[in-house]
Amino acid sequence: MDDQPTRRRIRWDRDAVDGGLTSIQILLIWVTAEGNYAQWVATMMDGEERENVCLEIQAFLRIQGHIEREPRAPTPAKVLHVRS
């Protein structure tokens, strides 16, 4: 039996801290900053490089005062979501 507490899933559009921005809004800021989306697209076929960019996004979220997000998933899906 696993003794670790279950982490509650928090939606990216419902996690604003003290009336601030949500994670999805912060991700949109990251994606639209010069060069970031191009960096994301350039890593499409390289798993290690993609993970490094996900870690960069995770650090950006942390700097903004947001909860810890897993570095790989669902960050890639969220980048594709804000792209459309």
C-alpha positions as CSV (number, residue, x, y, z in Angstrom):
1,M,0.0,0.0,0.0
2,D,1.3,3.5,-0.9
3,D,1.7,5.8,2.1
4,Q,2.1,9.0,0.1
5,P,-0.8,11.4,0.2
6,T,-2.9,11.7,-2.9
7,R,-2.4,14.9,-4.7
8,R,-5.6,16.7,-5.7
9,R,-5.7,17.7,-9.3
10,I,-6.1,21.5,-9.6
11,R,-7.3,22.9,-12.9
12,W,-4.9,25.3,-14.7
13,D,-7.7,27.8,-15.1
14,R,-8.8,27.7,-11.5
15,D,-5.6,28.0,-9.5
16,A,-5.1,31.8,-9.1
17,V,-3.3,32.6,-5.9
18,D,-4.7,35.6,-3.9
19,G,-6.6,37.0,-6.9
20,G,-3.6,36.7,-9.2
21,L,-3.2,35.1,-12.6
22,T,-4.0,31.4,-13.2
23,S,-1.4,28.9,-14.4
24,I,-2.9,29.0,-17.9
25,Q,-2.7,32.8,-18.0
26,I,1.0,32.6,-16.9
27,L,1.7,29.9,-19.5
28,L,0.2,32.2,-22.1
29,I,2.6,35.0,-21.0
30,W,5.5,32.5,-21.3
31,V,4.4,31.3,-24.8
32,T,4.0,34.8,-26.2
33,A,7.3,36.1,-24.9
34,E,9.8,36.5,-27.8
35,G,11.5,33.3,-28.8
36,N,9.7,31.0,-26.3
37,Y,7.2,29.4,-28.7
38,A,9.9,29.0,-31.4
39,Q,12.0,27.3,-28.7
40,W,9.0,25.0,-27.9
41,V,8.5,24.1,-31.5
42,A,12.2,23.4,-32.0
43,T,12.1,20.7,-29.3
44,M,9.2,18.7,-30.9
45,M,11.3,15.6,-31.7
46,D,13.9,15.7,-28.9
47,G,12.5,14.3,-25.6
48,E,15.4,15.6,-23.5
49,E,15.2,19.1,-24.9
50,R,11.4,19.1,-24.6
51,E,11.7,18.2,-20.9
52,N,14.2,21.0,-20.4
53,V,11.7,23.5,-21.8
54,C,9.0,22.0,-19.6
55,L,11.3,22.6,-16.6
56,E,11.8,26.2,-17.7
57,I,8.0,26.6,-17.8
58,Q,7.7,25.0,-14.4
59,A,10.3,27.4,-13.0
60,F,8.4,30.3,-14.6
61,L,5.2,29.2,-12.9
62,R,7.0,28.8,-9.6
63,I,8.5,32.3,-9.8
64,Q,5.0,33.7,-10.3
65,G,4.0,32.0,-7.0
66,H,2.0,29.1,-8.4
67,I,1.8,25.5,-7.3
68,E,4.2,23.0,-8.4
69,R,3.4,21.4,-11.8
70,E,4.8,18.2,-13.1
71,P,7.5,19.1,-15.6
72,R,6.3,16.9,-18.5
73,A,2.6,16.4,-18.3
74,P,0.3,18.0,-18.8
75,T,2.5,21.0,-19.8
76,P,2.9,20.0,-23.5
77,A,-0.9,19.7,-23.9
78,K,-1.4,23.1,-22.3
79,V,1.1,24.8,-24.7
80,L,-0.9,23.3,-27.6
81,H,-4.1,24.5,-26.0
82,V,-3.0,28.1,-25.6
83,R,-1.6,28.0,-29.2
84,S,-5.0,27.5,-30.7
